[in-house]
């Protein structure tokens, strides 16, 4: 069985809460040796209610279980910082000075520090309350989240902290490739990075983005629509989405209606559309509607409850949920947010506080990490989620090459200009090819990348692409699950050309399981 990619990486996690422990959880799931060190009164996440549901006496919070499986748990005085390659802390630098976790002291024995804090480890506001709502407010995101004329809405959960934890796990791998002693990831910066394209209207079109409410009008039907047993989310961005819905609604005459086929004109007829589709949804269960989507190109999704997820056949087939052992017995929860055939699933136990013996010395040779500047990533992605990967990795030094086709190219190149108009004084760009370089959304998530157009359907294009594979380190693609295999670019083919080539595929529902052929959007 192959060793996991981070086997040999030693991490001490002193951070509490969400962002730092989430980073540790991701690293442990990739094979890193993560040791959790809790304060005397324990990690506050141990008693964190979820969705305002009170915990029973002595009950361990599901949040803590989710974030801390697969880690050793030792007493603070029992472990020497010199054992670790990296320490993950959640403290501002002022609170670390003259402690055993002081970055200068850590660096004296070649241990690095990654911090994840609300406002920045050395920010003038570092002492401000570390609160999710305050951070979300500071990003400006609440300004366009909600209904027009009503109070702004907070994103549910701990979005900024999970985003920061994901980026912090990357920084743990980056810092060992540099001469840096300390890297800080703020919740604020992480959420700004994750929501960057939401500011495209203001920067590109010089206008304030309006609130779209629960049912965005520029791609209606949209949002969570009430059905017989819950809610269902139809996608209506592409023409084929509208065509499929018209057929399923029993309204084929709507397909070619010029006032309805164009989604920007359709917004003027929303009340009439509501009158026709509301009874259709109320008569059907969400699973029944989703089966229609699975049988067609319609991008759509069920709004599932937590109980739905526990019995969902797709999540079960993908091994997303599994058993996590705790001192109070077994719990069912997410194992890891990705699937990697051949990569072993690490230990999934949640240890009792301070119950493990501390490792006393570094074992084996140090982990050898190539500099990010020596890596080349091919990116065959569209829209937001796929390009976001290269958008994060490019500034770290990785050479990112975005590969597009002329039919179709990345639709984000034109989405905002079509929907909301051009920046004042640039209307002439619509009439020539510069139009394709002027999309604010596209530019927001494709900064710093090299770009090329390859028609893989031709022999010349295929040879050019495979030559890039032979001379690159990995590929990120977020097409539907069937696209790469249909092009003859399955993993086995690519690995024959480059045995060390890494392929990350990220279609909406994954590449296996009963929903794998479904099309989906972020909503």
ABEGO torsion letter per residue (X at the ends): XBBBAABGBBBBBABBEAAAAAAAAAAAAAGBBBBBBBBAAEBAAAABBBGGBBBBBGBBBAAAAAAABGBBBBBAAABBAAABABBBBABBAAAABGBAABAAAAAAAGBBBBBBBAAEAABAAAABBBBAAAAAAAAGAAAABEBBGBBBBBBBEBAAAAAAAAAAAAAAAAAAABABABBBBBAAAAAAAAAAAAAAAAAAAGBBBBBAEABBAABOBBEBBBBAAEBBBBBAABAAAAAAAAAAAGBAAAAABAAAABAAAAAAAAAAAAAAAAAAAAABBAAAAAAAAAABABBBBBBBBAAAAAABAAAAAAGABBBBBBAAEBBBBBABABBBBGBBBBBABBBBBGABBBBABBBEBBBBBBBAAABBBBBBBBEAAAAAAAAAAAAAGBBBBBBBBAOBBBAAAAAAAAAAEBBBGAAAAAABAAAAAABAAAAAAABGBBBBBBBAABAAAAAAAAAAAAABABBBBABBAAAAAAAGABAAAAAAABAABBBBBBBAAEABEAAAABBBBAX
